[in-house]
Structure formats: C-alpha cells, structure tokens
C-alpha cells in the first residue's frame, strides 16, 4: 500500500519507517527541515511544507495514496486545520492522531476513518501486561475478551486435558496446543520445532513445555492462576 504521513515527529517518523520496513511505500511531509533531513533516506519521498496552507497540501499526491495519516500531535491547531483542508480537498481515507479528549472530539466531527491515540494505547497495553502477566502473549478481541497463549502450569503436567478441566472449571475455550518436538535438521543436528495440535482431545496428556492458546476473559485467566 501507499501511505502519506503528515507530521514526522517521534510518532510519525517511527510509523513511517516501520511501514517502509514492512514493504509499503511511504510519503512523508513535515514543516521542519531538520526532521525531513533525518528521515529522507529512510522512506520513499519527503516534502517540506506547512500543512495548514491549502496550496501546500493540494500539491501533495493525494490521489496517488491509499491512506493519509495526520500524525501531528504537538500542535493541536495545525492538526485540526490539516484534517479540515484534506476533507475540503476531497480526501476520503484519513487517519488522525489525537492527544486528548477535546482533540478527539473535534476530529470525530470530521468523521475521519480512525482516530489514533498512541499514548492511551501504550498505557492500556502496559496495564494489560501488568494485569495478565508479562510472560503471556495476548491479543485483544473486544473490551473483555482475549486470545491468550501461555505455558502450561506445572500443576497440570502429566494430566489429561479432561482431568485438568481447564475449560469446565474456568470457562476458557482451548483453541490449540503447541508442543516442541525434537527434529534433525539438514546437517543432522537435533533442534526443537513447535508442533501445533488444532484438534485437542480430552485424553491429550499435557507435557512440561506445552503451551495453550485459549479464548478467555481477563477475569477467567486471572481466576485460573490465582487458584493454582
């Protein structure tokens, strides 16, 4: 995909370089020549301009990109005016960064496709990690539901899934079981690889390094580990 990112501060520049590393084409724009100089060799194209001026925005390749991201955070007025100009010029796909509730409310009035609140998301992710545990892989599905991947507790090792009663006792839904198995590589050295069991039967015996991936609420997960 091709992206236009307006505002190449810390957030915008990291977003631009990450998208570029993923194979996307990124065009960047910022008012600060030093910022442009620092990133010009890391993304496809850069423009030095004031995004609050309509002629400057109109000169950008707006019709040649799939999405415009307004990543301006420090200058509230510049962010809002930039989004307003983009809407006036007929740009349909816009993501915009908000730094507080008032900023978010104004951006909602422009009906942008998505409002980005990186600081809030970072705080929520840290809260989730502290609540669930840093050794747990988690993907949030909705407000209360997660897909969680965790190493089987020693208390369950040697039990069958049926005897462990993880689903029955805690209300979790087991999706897959991952198990490392030793396999010889092309030069004959044994190395562990992960094998995934999707059809996990009740008589499956849990082993020391098994990992379970489950669908569960944070409350269900915490209740299980409190009981162990």
N, C-alpha and C positions, 0 to 999 in steps of 0.2 A: 504493500500500500504506500501511498504518498501522503505525507503529513506536512502541514505548515504550522510551526510553533512560533507564536509571537510572545516575546518575553523570555530571555535566555539567562535568567538568574540561576541560582543554585538548582532550583526545582526544574526549570525549563531546560537548562543545559544537560542535566542528568537524564531527563526524559528523552531529549533529542539524541544523545549518544547511545542510550540503551536501545531505542528503536532502530537506530542505524546498525547497531551490533546484531540485531535480530534480522537484518536484511531488508529493512524498509528504507524508502527514500525520504529524507527529512530536509525540509527547507526551513531555515531559521531567520527570525527578524528581531532586532533589538535596537534601542536608541543609543546604547553605549558602545562606542568604537572599541574599547578595550575588551569588552565581553565578546564582541564579534571576532576580534583578533584571536582570542583564546580558543574559540571553537571552530573557526573557519576550516581547519584541516580535518575536523572530526565528523562533519556532516556534509551533505551534498552541496547545498548552496546557502549563502547567508546574505542578508540585506541589512544595512544600517539605515534606520528610519524612525520617525516619530509616528507611532501607530494611532495617535489621536488626530492626525491630519488625514482627511479623507483622500486627497490625491495620492498620498504615500501608500495607503492601504490599497487603493484601486490599482496601483502599479504592480502589485504582487500577483503571482499566478494563481489567483483564487479558484479559477475554473479547472485548473490542472491538478488539484489536490483532492483527496478523498475526505479529509477532515482538517479543520482548522482548530488548533488548541491555543486558547489565550491563557498563557501561564503567568501573566503579570500578577504579582501578589503584593508587592510593597506599595505600589501607587494605586490606591483604590479608584480614584477618578479616571486614571488612564485605562484601567481595566474595563470599567463600565463604558467609557466612551468608545473604546476599541470594539467591544461587542456590539454597541449601537451602530457603529459605522459598518461593520460586517453584515449586520442584518439589513441595513439600508441598501447595501450593495448586492443583496440577494443571496448571500452565503447561507446555505441550509444546514450543513453539518458543522456544529460548533460545540466544542467542549470548553469550559471556562473554569479557572481556579478561583475559589473564594477563600478569604482569610478570616471572615467572621460571619455572624448570623445576618447582619444588615447587608453585607456584600452578597451573601447567598440569596436573600430575599429579592434584591434588585435584579440579580442575574436570572432568577426564576421568572421575573416579569418579561424577560426577553425570550423565554421558552427555549433556552439552549438545550442541546441534547443531553448533556451531562454536566453536573457541577462537581468539580474536583476539590476535595478538602484534604490535602495530603497530611497536614498536621493532625487532624482529627482521626484519619485512618491509621496513622502511625500510633497514636495513643490507644486506639481500640485494639490494634494488633498486639501492642505490649500488654494491655490489660488481659486480653485473651490468653497470651502466653503465660502471664503470671498466674492466671486463674486455673488454666488447664495443666500447665507444666511445660518447660522449655524443651523437654525430650519428646514431645508429642507433635506429630505432624497433623495439622488441622486445616480443613477448607470449609469456610462458612457457606451454608446453603441459603439460610434465611436468618431471621433475627435470633431464633433459638436452636436451630438445627445445624449440625456439623457432620462432615465426614472426617473421622479420626483414625489415625494409624498409630499404633503403639505396640511395644514389645510385650509379649505375654508375661504376666507376673509369675514369679517362681512358685506361687501357691497353686497355680493351675497346671504346672508342668507334670506330665505323667497322667493327667486326667483326660478323659474324652471330652469333646465339646458338650456332649449331652450331660455328662456328670458335672461339668463346670457351671452349667446353667447360666451362661452369660446373658443370653437373650431373655430367658424366662425371668431371672432374678432382677435384671437391671433395665429391661425394656429396650436394649440395643438390638439393632439389626446387623448381623455379620454379613459383610459383602464378600470379602476374600480373605484367605490366609496366605501369608508369604513365608516361605521357608528356604533358608540357604542350604544348598547341596553342593558337595564337592564334585568337581568335574575337571578332567585333564584338558589343558589347552593344547595347542598345536605342537608344542615342544615337550609335551609330556608332564608338565608341572600341574599339580592339583591346585585349583583355586575355587573359592566359593562363588556360586552364582545363585541368584534368587529365583526360585520357582513359585509361581502363583497358583493356588488352588481356588478356582471360582465356585465349584460345586462342593461345598464343605459339608460333609455328612456328620451326623451326630456322633458317630463312632470314631471320628478322627482324633487320634491321640496328640495332645499338644506337647511340643518339644521345646527345649531350652531357648533357642534363638528364633522361635516363631514370632511373627508379627501379625496382628489382626487389624483389618480395616473395617470399621463399623459406621453405621449411620446412627447418630445419637444426639441427644441434647447435652449441653454442658453439665446440666444438673445430674443427668443419668451417669455421665462419665465420672463426675466427682464423687457421687454416691458409691460407685463401684470401688474406687480407690480408697475411699475412707473406710470401707468395710474390709479391706484386705489387711 
